[in-house]
Amino acid sequence: MAAFLLGAVLLIFQPQIVPSRPAINLNAETSSQTVQRELLKKTSQKNDFKENIHSNGSCQQLPQTIIIGVRKGGTRALLEMLSLHPDIAAAESEVHFFDWEDHYRNGLQWYINQMPFSYPHQITVEKTPAYFTSPKVPERVYNMNPSMRLLLILRDPSERVLSDYTQVFYNHMQKHKPYPSIEQFLIKDGELNVGYKAINRSLYYIHMQNWLKYFPLDHIHIVDGDKLIKDPFPEVEKVERFLKLSPQINASNFYFNKTKGFYCLRDSGRERCLHESKGRAHPQVDTRLLEKLHEYFHEPNKKFFELVGRTFDWH
């Protein structure tokens, strides 16, 4: 009763959008809620966490699944597709809790406050692509929940580099700021500039090794981002199975938009596409330079395939 009254007071002063579903029994305790309370106790110096509980039975809780990356791999598309499932509650914005020190210092109560209201049967999901390549993040996620289910979506490393550049380029153009050509980033002293951050982000095996220090491989599901673009439904089906969700998403939820050049979503008769910033054309790059990029990633890709026990159709 005390928790309920406290939640009511919080909602009066901090109204939030909640799911429009029938009220359910507040006394219906689930294992995920129990785990959340135990985690809060372990990580709080003062056991003063507050549960934001709505009268309809929904509440904010720690995520049970995190999309950890990779940047420009298709994380937004994956989150939107998962949101088609009624048992998924997704955080709208990238939270950057584990990789931004200012956010991490705020503690788990702050993190919970960034989550959507969800019901006991739902899985709360947040996505922050920078997590995969941030050295401190795996240990921090493990300390919060060693049983976390992680989603990692990857694309051909060379294509990911070009997408990485394209995003930053357009961000500068929108602010009417000049930005160097991609060749100026990829070439240094006549050779491939392996110090370019976008290239480092595509060295998947290095970052994956860091995650495997804390999580077993069967807790990390790798989504093939290239296949997700070409034929999303089979990849989403695999994610449903990994998260042990009932099969609710169907092939009819996806349709190819010829104008945009990629798949959009259809949900209960309502159609929606990703933001216009998605699917932008990559810059034209000299063929010889692309070959250098492909050659550079050949060995790192091979090491990654051996690390995860599967291969991908990359250059």
Secondary structure, DSSP 4 states (H G I P E B T S, - for coil): -HHHHHHHHHHHHS-----------TT---HHHHHHHHHHHHH-SS------B-TTS-EE---SEEEEE-TTSSHHHHHHHHTTSTTEEE-SS---TTT-HHHHTT-HHHHHHTSPEE-TTSEEEEE-GGGTT-TTHHHHHHHH-TT-EEEEEE--HHHHHHHHHHHHHHHHHHTT-----HHHHHEETTEE-TT-HHHHHT-HHHHHHHHHTTS-GGGEEEEEHHHHHH-HHHHHHHHHHHTT--S---GGGEEEETTTTEEEEEETTEEE---TTTTPPPPP--HHHHHHHHHHHHHHHHHHHHHHT------
